Amino acid sequence: MSRPVMLPTEEQEQIALFSWARRLSAYIPELAVMYHIPNGGSRRPREGVYLRASGVLSGVPDICLPVPRGGYGALYIELKRVKRGVLSRNQKAMIEALNDAGNLAVVCKGAAEAEARILEYLGREAPT
């Protein structure tokens, strides 16, 4: 009997994506400025109050590539697991607002899809 395949968590997908970006940054220098926006995770209520007061916004996508391309100001990626990743109402609203503001904000299921979207956004191909 075969064991069920364990799908990577969202955190594992994100680690894989940033590992990929670091490896390719010598070939694609724009990847060196891509960063994670640490909005998620469980927090104590007091910490949440402090974070909101200091500017943390619910729904902001996980990743930003602050490089203008193709008429967009930046690329934002909300990274989800390959299966069972669901957007919250705040995430949907923020993605719409970022797109309305002249950015490209997208949802990617897994690191591989995010890598493809980043390369497409930058107009680059993966090195062979």
Rosetta blueprint (number, residue, H / E / L):
1 M L
2 S L
3 R L
4 P L
5 V L
6 M L
7 L L
8 P L
9 T L
10 E H
11 E H
12 Q H
13 E H
14 Q H
15 I H
16 A H
17 L H
18 F H
19 S H
20 W H
21 A H
22 R H
23 R H
24 L H
25 S L
26 A L
27 Y L
28 I L
29 P H
30 E H
31 L H
32 A H
33 V H
34 M L
35 Y E
36 H E
37 I L
38 P L
39 N L
40 G L
41 G L
42 S L
43 R L
44 R L
45 P H
46 R H
47 E H
48 G H
49 V H
50 Y H
51 L H
52 R H
53 A H
54 S L
55 G L
56 V L
57 L L
58 S L
59 G L
60 V L
61 P L
62 D L
63 I E
64 C E
65 L E
66 P L
67 V L
68 P L
69 R E
70 G L
71 G L
72 Y E
73 G L
74 A L
75 L E
76 Y E
77 I E
78 E E
79 L E
80 K E
81 R L
82 V L
83 K L
84 R L
85 G L
86 V L
87 L L
88 S L
89 R H
90 N H
91 Q H
92 K H
93 A H
94 M H
95 I H
96 E H
97 A H
98 L H
99 N H
100 D H
101 A L
102 G L
103 N L
104 L E
105 A E
106 V E
107 V E
108 C E
109 K E
110 G L
111 A H
112 A H
113 E H
114 A H
115 E H
116 A H
117 R H
118 I H
119 L H
120 E H
121 Y H
122 L H
123 G L
124 R L
125 E L
126 A L
127 P L
128 T L
